[in-house]
Amino acid sequence: MKIILSLLFAIFFFHFAQAQISVSPISVDNLKDAPFKFKGSRAMMADRVDDANSKNIFLFSKVSQGSNPDTLFFQKFSKTNEQWKLVQEKTIIAPGAISIWQNRKAFFDADQDKQVEALFVYSLHDASMQKQLAVNLLLFFKNDSYTISETKDKITIYSPNFQQLPTSVKAYATEYWNGLDKWK
């Protein structure tokens, strides 16, 4: 039994060492002194994610509370030559409200290229936040973004470029999506 446990621990450690992804949530209050400017008037969520090849900050911010349409900004900053630079950006605009599911995110290396892939979940609501209208998975892979969405009618929609993803990345995102409790 000890040999089996030792073997399982060694496999887990080897897999973890290969992935080499380190994640540290960042308090949005600490972004006031950040060495870069972000869009939006208020930061909503930030994570420092380092992989074997780079240091990254994934940041979500929004326009002023109560704005209609609501606007969510995603920005990815990477550290190059000791300076943080914007390397990826996505803006999501919706009538009503956009809600980030802060505990529904994943950082992984499904294609084993030692660069982090990231996915985040957010939902769209009416302006009063009484009705959820859609839930969305936003995937970032190699400086491009991909989405999976489900409407209130339970219709699943993939972004046109989703099929171009490598099989391992597509499988990881799809498995995450299928296991997600989408409707609150």
C-alpha positions in Angstrom: 0.0 0.0 0.0 2.9 2.4 0.8 4.4 1.7 -2.6 1.1 2.6 -4.3 0.7 5.8 -2.3 4.4 6.7 -3.0 3.9 6.1 -6.7 0.7 8.2 -6.8 2.5 11.0 -5.0 5.4 10.8 -7.4 3.1 10.9 -10.4 1.2 13.9 -9.0 4.5 15.7 -8.2 5.8 15.0 -11.7 2.6 16.3 -13.3 2.6 19.4 -11.1 6.3 20.1 -11.9 5.6 19.8 -15.6 2.7 22.2 -15.5 4.7 24.8 -13.6 1.7 27.2 -13.2 1.6 29.3 -10.1 -1.6 31.3 -9.3 -1.9 34.1 -6.7 -5.1 36.1 -6.4 -4.5 39.9 -6.2 -6.6 42.1 -4.0 -8.2 44.7 -6.2 -7.4 47.3 -3.6 -3.7 46.7 -4.3 -4.2 47.6 -8.0 -4.3 51.3 -7.1 -0.5 51.3 -7.2 -0.2 48.9 -10.1 2.7 49.6 -12.6 0.1 49.7 -15.5 -3.2 51.3 -16.3 -6.3 49.3 -16.7 -9.5 50.1 -18.4 -12.7 50.7 -16.5 -13.3 52.7 -13.4 -13.2 49.8 -11.0 -11.2 46.6 -10.8 -13.4 43.5 -10.2 -11.0 40.6 -10.1 -7.3 40.0 -10.7 -4.9 37.0 -10.6 -1.2 36.7 -11.0 -0.5 33.6 -13.0 3.1 32.6 -13.8 3.9 29.7 -16.1 7.3 28.3 -17.1 7.8 31.0 -19.7 6.1 34.2 -18.4 4.7 36.2 -15.6 1.1 37.3 -16.2 -1.7 39.3 -14.6 -5.3 38.6 -15.7 -7.6 41.5 -14.8 -11.3 42.2 -15.0 -12.6 45.7 -14.6 -16.0 47.4 -15.2 -17.4 50.8 -16.0 -19.1 52.8 -13.2 -21.8 50.9 -11.2 -25.3 51.4 -12.7 -24.0 52.1 -16.2 -26.3 50.8 -19.0 -25.1 49.1 -21.1 -22.8 47.4 -18.6 -19.3 46.9 -19.8 -16.7 44.4 -18.7 -13.0 44.7 -19.7 -10.6 41.8 -19.6 -6.9 42.6 -19.9 -3.9 40.3 -19.7 -0.6 41.9 -18.8 2.7 40.1 -19.1 6.1 41.1 -17.7 8.7 41.7 -20.3 12.1 43.1 -19.5 11.0 43.9 -16.0 8.0 46.0 -17.3 4.3 45.0 -17.4 2.8 45.3 -20.9 -0.7 44.8 -22.1 -0.7 41.7 -24.4 -4.4 40.8 -24.7 -7.7 42.6 -24.3 -11.4 41.8 -24.7 -14.4 44.0 -24.1 -17.9 42.6 -23.3 -20.9 45.0 -23.6 -24.4 44.0 -22.6 -27.7 45.7 -21.8 -28.6 45.0 -18.1 -25.8 43.7 -15.9 -22.7 41.4 -16.3 -21.7 39.3 -13.3 -18.3 37.7 -13.0 -18.3 34.3 -11.2 -15.1 34.9 -9.3 -14.8 31.3 -8.0 -15.4 29.8 -11.5 -12.1 30.1 -13.3 -9.3 27.8 -14.2 -5.6 28.2 -15.2 -4.1 25.2 -16.9 -1.7 23.9 -19.6 -3.8 21.4 -21.6 -1.6 21.5 -24.7 1.6 21.1 -22.6 3.4 24.0 -24.2 4.4 25.5 -20.8 2.1 28.6 -21.4 -1.0 29.1 -19.4 -4.5 28.9 -20.8 -7.2 30.6 -18.7 -10.9 30.4 -18.6 -13.5 32.5 -16.7 -17.2 32.3 -16.3 -19.6 35.3 -16.3 -23.4 35.7 -16.7 -25.7 38.2 -18.2 -28.7 39.5 -16.3 -31.5 42.0 -16.6 -30.8 45.5 -15.2 -32.4 44.6 -11.9 -30.3 41.5 -11.5 -33.5 39.5 -11.0 -33.3 37.3 -14.1 -30.2 35.5 -15.4 -30.3 35.7 -19.2 -27.2 33.7 -20.2 -24.0 32.1 -18.8 -20.7 32.3 -20.7 -17.3 30.7 -20.5 -14.5 32.9 -21.8 -11.3 31.0 -22.8 -8.0 32.7 -23.5 -5.5 30.7 -25.5 -2.5 32.0 -27.4 -3.6 35.7 -27.3 -7.1 34.9 -28.8 -10.4 34.4 -27.0 -13.1 31.7 -27.4 -16.5 31.4 -25.9 -19.2 28.9 -25.0 -22.6 30.4 -24.1 -25.9 29.1 -22.9 -29.1 31.1 -23.2 -32.0 31.0 -20.8 -33.6 28.6 -23.4 -30.7 26.2 -22.8 -29.3 26.7 -26.2 -25.5 26.3 -26.3 -23.5 28.5 -28.7 -19.8 28.1 -29.4 -17.8 31.0 -30.9 -16.9 30.4 -34.6 -13.2 29.9 -33.8 -13.8 27.3 -31.0 -13.4 24.4 -33.4 -9.9 25.6 -34.3 -8.6 25.0 -30.8 -6.2 22.0 -30.2 -8.1 18.9 -29.2 -6.7 18.9 -25.6 -7.6 22.6 -25.0 -11.1 22.1 -26.5 -11.6 19.0 -24.4 -10.6 20.7 -21.1 -12.9 23.7 -21.7 -15.8 21.5 -22.8 -15.4 19.2 -19.8 -15.3 22.2 -17.4 -18.4 23.7 -19.2 -20.3 20.4 -18.9 -19.6 20.2 -15.2 -20.6 23.7 -14.4 -23.8 24.5 -12.5 -24.9 27.2 -14.9 -28.2 28.4 -13.6 -28.5 29.8 -10.1 
